[in-house]
Amino acid sequence: MVIFLDTYAIIEIAIDNPLYRKYVEQGNIGIATIFNLVEVHFYYLKHHGQKDADVIYNIVKDMVVRIDDSIVREANMFKIKHKKKRFSFADCIGYVTARRYNAEFLTGDYMFKGLEGVEFVK
């Protein structure tokens, strides 16, 4: 199964959170966007240093999928439709990318709870 890993999910998998372990152990294919790569790399630089940041960067970069114009446009429509939730652009692009790639959107972010195609784990 293809699973889109948002930034929250990537970090939880990296710290070996038992609630997220099954998504790795089942042999799923993880995908993400360049924006998730940027966020995860920044988080690791800030909290763990350059060495760990480079390790996570090299892992996540291989999961990054292409974002085309139609994803950008649809993500902006999604952001407007859900303006009360105040999703970031990275979140909107990630969610739309997941839908486009027929992937479950794995997250622990409460704002996504209840949306179609979301696997919410907290």
C-alpha positions in Angstrom: 0.0 0.0 0.0 1.2 3.5 -0.7 1.1 5.8 2.3 1.8 9.6 2.3 3.8 10.5 5.3 3.3 14.0 6.5 6.0 15.7 8.6 4.5 14.6 11.9 4.3 10.9 10.7 7.9 11.0 9.4 9.2 12.2 12.8 7.1 9.7 14.7 8.5 6.9 12.5 12.0 8.2 13.0 11.7 8.1 16.8 10.2 4.6 16.5 6.8 5.4 18.0 5.1 2.0 18.4 1.9 3.4 17.1 3.6 4.1 13.7 5.7 1.0 13.6 3.2 -1.1 11.7 3.2 1.3 8.8 6.9 0.5 8.2 6.8 -3.2 9.1 4.0 -4.0 6.7 6.2 -3.1 3.7 4.2 -0.1 2.7 5.7 2.4 0.2 6.1 5.8 1.8 5.9 9.0 -0.2 6.2 12.7 0.8 6.7 16.1 -0.8 9.7 18.4 -1.0 8.0 20.5 1.7 8.0 17.6 4.1 11.7 17.1 3.4 12.3 20.8 4.2 10.3 20.6 7.5 11.8 17.4 8.7 15.4 18.5 7.9 14.8 21.8 9.7 13.3 20.0 12.7 16.3 17.7 13.0 18.8 20.6 12.5 17.1 22.5 15.3 16.7 19.7 17.8 19.3 17.1 16.9 22.1 18.7 14.9 23.6 18.5 11.5 24.6 14.8 11.5 21.1 13.5 12.4 19.6 16.1 10.0 21.7 14.8 7.2 20.8 11.2 7.9 17.0 11.9 7.9 17.4 14.1 4.8 19.0 11.3 2.9 16.2 8.9 3.9 13.3 11.2 3.2 14.6 12.6 -0.1 14.2 9.2 -1.7 10.4 9.3 -0.8 9.8 12.7 -2.5 7.3 12.6 -5.4 6.8 15.2 -8.1 4.3 18.0 -7.6 2.8 19.3 -10.8 0.7 22.4 -11.5 -2.6 20.7 -11.0 -1.6 19.6 -7.5 -0.6 23.2 -6.7 -3.9 24.5 -8.0 -6.0 21.9 -6.2 -4.1 22.4 -3.0 -4.9 26.1 -3.1 -8.6 25.3 -3.6 -8.4 22.9 -0.7 -6.9 25.6 1.5 -9.7 28.0 0.6 -12.4 25.3 1.2 -11.0 24.5 4.6 -9.9 28.1 5.6 -11.2 27.7 9.1 -8.7 24.9 9.8 -5.8 27.2 8.8 -3.8 24.4 7.1 -0.3 25.3 6.0 0.5 25.3 2.3 2.7 22.2 3.0 -0.2 20.4 4.5 -2.6 21.3 1.7 -0.1 20.2 -1.0 0.7 17.0 1.0 -3.0 16.1 1.3 -3.8 16.7 -2.3 -0.6 14.8 -3.4 -1.7 11.8 -1.3 -5.1 11.8 -3.0 -3.5 12.1 -6.4 -1.2 9.1 -5.8 -4.1 7.1 -4.3 -2.2 7.0 -1.0 -3.5 7.1 2.6 -2.5 10.3 4.3 -0.8 9.3 7.6 -0.7 11.9 10.3 -1.2 12.7 13.9 -2.3 16.3 13.1 -5.9 16.8 14.5 -6.8 19.2 11.8 -6.9 16.2 9.3 -9.0 14.0 11.5 -12.2 12.9 9.7 -11.1 13.9 6.2 -11.3 11.3 3.4 -8.3 9.1 3.0 -6.7 10.1 6.3 -5.1 7.6 8.6 -5.1 9.5 11.9 -2.7 8.1 14.5 -2.1 9.8 17.9 
